[in-house]
Amino acid sequence: MKFLFTFLCLLSLQSLVHGQDAKADPKGFPVIAHQDTLFYIQNRLGSLSAKERAERTSEKVEKLADDLLFVPDSVKVVKDSLVMDIAYKGDILMSLSKLDADSVRMGVEVLAKTYQQIIVDNVMEYKKETDVVELLKRAGLGILILSVLGACLFYLNKYFNRFRGWISKRLHQKLSKLKIKDYELINRKSELLLINKVLHLVKFILMFLLVYLTLPLVFRLFPWTKPLGDHLMNFVLNPLKNIFSALINFIPNLITILVIFFVFHYVKKLIRFLAGEIESEKLKINGFYPDWAKPTYNIIKLVLNAFMLVVIWPFIPGSNSEIFKGVSVFLGLLISF
């Protein structure tokens, strides 16, 4: 029961920590040990600000890993008159007040035991990752990954060059000169050279992507290089996440744009139908000559297209940015001219 209670507390606290991290709460300062964010401190205690408390706790927790005889049971929760202390062999790692517990909606003792377990887990995980046998295993796995990468690069280069040669032979007879009237813009030799250069560029892009996606796997094998691997992956994943999120958020605006487009489309079709009826003299309007129907339709069509663009413009992503504003002014001038 005690283990289950601690486990549930850990789950609730970790979800809260991750929620704060996602919202990037400026009031919370993270306690970071061995490149991992353990929890956040939001309140000052005595003369120490929340930031100073977080920094001191981070420093003390990191030093625990230097103790070769570290015993998890020596990290204890000690009750003081006003606060709950988390201590290791008499050295206070951090103190928690009722205000800290209220910030995360937990009891002081429960919060202290939860933080105690998080600290112990972090130190034990780091010791496991930096164990000599574990490091040798990870080094072997890293060498294996790099060997597979080297083999992939070798065969990619080999077979891509063969593919490029095969493409050149197949296209040699099929390519024709690119001419504009009597002027020869690109001859057959230049076209083949251009195709070869494009394929060469594609090969190097594939090789670069292969290396770029493999290196984070190697870096994440070791605790010292793990942040570098995370940064490399984030360079790719964060833009993809932003693009995907932007696409999802754009769907309601896209539906609105489509509705506006189809409404204007059918209004223009109706006006074109009426213009055709007037031009064929099936529909007569006093004082309006049939020859005026087509030019009038073209003018109304231009005005409707401009008005449709004005209505759609606020729903286009980035329409409030300075670049879009400049483009809109420029398009307005062009339409005016």
N, C-alpha and C positions, 0 to 999 in steps of 0.2 A: 504493500500500500504506500509505503514511504517513497519507493522508487517511482510508482505511478504518479504520485502527487508532484514529485520533483519534475518528472517528465512533462506533465501537463503545464506546470509553471514555465518550464523552458520554452514549450511551444507557444504559449501565449505571449511571453516576453519577446521571443524571436520575431513573431509576427508583428508585434508593436514596433520593434526596432527597424524591421524592413519597411514597415509603413512609414515611419519617420524618415528613413533614408530616401524613400521614393518621393516624399513631399519636400525633402531637403529643408527640414525645419531649422531656421536660423537660431532658435532658442536652445537647441540641443547641441552638445559638444561630444564627439565620439571618443570612446575609450578604444584605442587601437593597439593591438599586440600581435606581433608576427604577421603583419600585413592583413589582419582580420579585424573588422569592427565588431567588438563584443557587445556593447550597449551604449546608451547615451546618458549624459548627465546634463540636467537642465537648470539646476538650482545651485546657488552659492551655499556654503556652509562655513559659518564663522567668518574669518578674514579671507577665506579662499573663494575666488569666483568659480563659476561652473567650468570655465575653460582651464583654470589652474588645477582644479580637482581632476578633470579628465586627463590632463597631461601627466600629473603625478601618478595617477593610477596606472596609466599606460606604461610609464617607466618602471614602476614596481613590478607589474605583471610580467614584463619582458625579462626582468632580472631573475624571475623565478626559474626560467629555463636554464640559467647558468648553474643552478644548484645540481651537482651530479647526483646527490642523494635526495632528490626531491621526493617527498612522500605526499600523495594527494590528501590523505587524512589529516595532515598537519595544517591544511587551510581550513580554518574554523571561523564560525560566526560567534562573536563575543558581544554580549549585551552590556551596554553602558547605561548610564542614567538617562541620557537624552537621545543617544544614537545607537545604531547597531554597527559594530566593527567587523570587517572581514580581515583576519590576520593570519600570518604565516610565521610560526615559531616566534611569536611575540611582536613581530613587525606588522604594523597596521597597513594593509594594502589600500583600504578605503573605508570611509564611514558614511552611513546612510541615515538620513533624518526622516521624520514623518512626512515632510514636504516632498522628499524624493519619492516616497511610496505613493503619496496622493497623486503625483504627476503621472504615474503609470497605473493608478487605480488598483494597487495591491497593498497588502499589509507590510509593515516594515520588516518583520521577521521573514515572511515569505519572500520578499524582494531580496533580502540579504542572502538567503539560502539559494535563490535562483542565480544571483550574480556569482556566488561561491562556486556553484556547479559549472557555470559558463567559463570562469577563470581556470578551474581545474581541467576542464575539457580542452581548452585552448593550449595550455602548457603541455598536457599529455600528447595532444595531436602534433604539436611542434617537435617534441622529443622523439616521437615515433618517426616523423618525417626526416629528422636529422640523425637518426641512428645510422651507424656505419654500414650495417648489413642492408638496411633499407635504401641508403644512398647508393650502394653498389648495385642493388637490383634496379633502381631507377636509372642509374648510369648505363647499365646494360640495355634497358628498354630504350633509352635515348639513342644509343648507338644503333640499335636495331631499326628505329624509326628513321634515323639519318641514312642508314644503308638502303632501306626501301626507297627513300626519297632520291638518293643518288641513282639507283637502278631505274626509277621512273623517269628521271631527267634524261638518263642515257638513252633509254628506248624511245622516249618521246622525241628527242632530237633525231635519232636514227630513222625512225619510221616517218616522222613528219617530213624529213628531207626527201625520203623516197616518194611520199605522197606529192610533194611539191614537184618533183621531177615527172611523175606520172601525169599530173595536171598540165604541166607545160607541154608534154608530148601530145596529149589529147586536144589541147586548145590550139596547138601550132597551126594545124590545118583549118580549123574552124574560124579562127579570128580573121577579121577583115579590117582594112584600113578605115579609120574614122575620118571622113571628109565632110567639109562644108562647101557645097558646090564643087569648085575645082581645087579648093585649097585642102591639102592633106594635113589635118590637125595632129593625128597620132598614127604612126605606122605600126605594122604588126610586131616588129621587134620591140618598140617602146611599150606596147600593150603587154607583151609577155614580161618585160622587165618590171612594169608596174604591178602586175599580178604576183610575181615572185617576191617583190618587196612587201606587199600586203600580207602574203602568206608567212614571210619571214617575221614580220611584226606580230602576227597572230601567234606564232610559235613562241616568241619571247614573252608575250603576255601570259600564255598558258603556263610557261615555266615559272614566271614570276609569281603567279597566283598559287601554284603548287608549293613553292618555297614559302610564300607568305602564310599560307594556311597550315603548313606543317610546323613551322618554327614555334608558334604558340603552344603546340602539344608538347614539344621538348622543354620549353621554358617552364611550363606548368608542372613538370616532374619534380622540380626543386623549389623549396620554399623561398630561396633568395631571388630566384628569377621569375617566380610566379606573377608578381605585379607587372613585369614587362610583358609576359604572355597575355595577361588580361588586357593591357593597353593595346597590344597589337590586334586582339580580337575585337575590342571596342571600336577601333578605327573603322572596322568593316560593319560590325553589328549595329552600332548606334545610328549611322546613316540609314541602314536598311530598316531599323525600327521606326525612325522618324518618317521615312517615306511611306511605310506601311500604315503608320498611325495617321499620317496626313491623308492618305487615300481613303481610309475608313471614315475620317471626319469630313471628307469632301463629298461623300455619297449623298447626303441630304441636299447639298448645294447643286450637285450634278443633276439630281432629279428635278430640282427647281429650274435649272437652266434648260433641261430637255423639254419641260412643260412650256416654258416661255418660247423656246424655239419652235415647237410644233404649233403653238397658237399663232405666232406670227407667220409661219409657213402657210397655214391654211387661210389666214386672212389675205396673204398675197395671192394665193390661188384663186380666192373668191374675186379679188380685184382684177386679176388677169382674165378670169372668165367674163366679168362684166365688160372689160376693155375689148375683148374679142367679140362680144355680142354687139357692142357699139360700133366697132370697126366694120363688122359685116352688116350693119344697119338693121339687125334684128331688134335691137333696142335703140330707141331714139330719145334724145334729150334736147329740148328746145334750146337753141343757142350754142349747142356743143356739136362741132363737126366730127364726123367719123375719123378724119385724118388726125385728129388730136388724141385719139384713144391710146395709141401705142406710146407716143412721147409722154403723155400724162401718166400712164402706167409705170414707165421707167422712172419718172421723177418720184412718184408715190412709193415705188419699190425702194429707191435709194433712201428716202426719208424713213420708211419703216425699218430698213436694215440698220440705219444709224440709231433710231430709237430703241431697237431691240438690243443693240450693243450697249447702249446706255443702261438699259434695264438689267442686262446680264452682268455688267461689269462688276458690281459689288459682290457677286457670288463667285468670282474667279479667285483662286488662291493667290494671296500676295497683292491683292488689288489696292490695299492700303499702304503698301511700301512706297518709298520715295521713287524707286525705279519705275514702278507702274504708273505713278502720278506723272512722271516725266514723259513716259510713252503715251499716256492718254492725252497730254497737252500737245505732243507732236502729231498724233493722229488727228486731233481736232483741227490743228492748223492745216494738215493735208486735205481733210474733208472740206474745210473752208475754201482753200484754193481751188 
